[in-house]
Amino acid sequence: MPDVVVLGSGFAGLTAALSIRRGLGRQAGYRVVVIAKDAQFVYRPALVDVAFGHKPLDDIRFALEPIYRRAGIEWMPAVVTDVDPDQRQVKTSSGTVRYDKLVVALGERFAYDEVPGLKEYGLTVCHVEGALKLQTALRQYTGGPTVVGWAQNCQTGGPAFEVALELHHHLETNHLEGPMTFVDPLPKFWAPAGERASRYLEQLFNQKGITRLGPVTIRAVEADRVILDDGRELPSRLTIITPPFRGDPALSRLAHGHPRGWIETGKDMRSVHDPDVYVAGNATAFEGPKQGHTAMLQAEVASANLVRDLLGRPEARRQYHHEMSCVLNLGNGRGLYVRRSLWDQRHRTVKLGRQWPLAKKLLEYLFVHTPVFREWGVPITWVTR
């Protein structure tokens, strides 16, 4: 019986598992297994809303086991500790699992050790614990200088922008005083989004009195300051910095020496080193932003090609088109929508309007509270085209 194993159950893992099961059908002889440490899916783009008290955590998460059971997918709650591509084995906290085809969708690990003090004194909205900790810190904060942004080797900027704008609103609403400094490692403000989006966001930050420093490298974080690599020290009573990313150490054999631990693939999302391994989501070695949107696009390509391999279909292999797509909530009901191709000129969309925050809320609602994505497996391309 051929075994397809999916590691992880975030945007990429959930999408891949449902797509593979649907592609293979319920015919006997094909077993699909998902291994992930978390029993609940968390819609991470909405953790900013949780941190600032706009919605409870339960509004943005759901249990995974019932979803997989109804789909005919085996669910294994466990921590992945190692993958041996030569033996086609996944070692976990609950035992060893053999695979014929593997989809790696474990996401990133936060490299707090690369910025001393960041874990102890910094805050983030990139995971549940961080969002809840920030929520508490905001209740205790009584004013003073703040530092917001993201560290070097971090491949997502959107959450930090929204945090800065939300924090500015929090200060105004609660009549708190304190300068805000935004730090990032990019040569140009939000460079991946293109010139127009970069210029607009820079103007908006200037209007709100948010000082941007960049490109900068963060050397360390202390209880009352952020220390930059050039020696500058930024006073801070509230430090919200997205940490550096790197690959999961359990995937080191699949990374084949990649300096950040990512797995290299072709545009068909198959590993360039291990032909029975496909990769989707933040574990991939592609340059550019790592987002839920890109994770789902990659998972759709990976699952289509994996099913083609198993069934011996003659059609051409699907190819992934690298792009970023996001909506930034700007406050006062306004939003900025950006969709930009990162390998060519196919998409160059930048739009400002009040419809975009509503569209963002609708996408979240469809994902978390309806079967559209989590059970029917509707491709994200149907929504964004």
Secondary structure, 3 states (H helix, E strand, C coil): CCEEEEECCCHHHHHHHHHHHHHHCCCCCCEEEEEECCCEEECHHHHHHHHCCCCCHHHHEEECHHHHHHHCCEEEECCEEEEECCCCEEEECCEEEECCEEEECCCEEECHHHCCCHHHHCECCCCHHHHHHHHHHHHHCCCCCEEEEECCCCCCCHHHHHHHHHHHHHHHHCCCCCCEEEECCCCCCCHHHCHHHHHHHHHHHHHCCEEEECCCCEEEEECCEEEECCCCEEECCEEEEECCEEECHHHHHHHCCCCCCCECECCCCEECCCCCEEECCCCECCCCCCCHHHHHHHHHHHHHHHHHHHHCCCCCCCCCCCEEEEEEEEECCEEEEEEEECCCCCCEEEEEECHHHHHHHHHHHHHHHCHHHHCCCCCCHHHHC
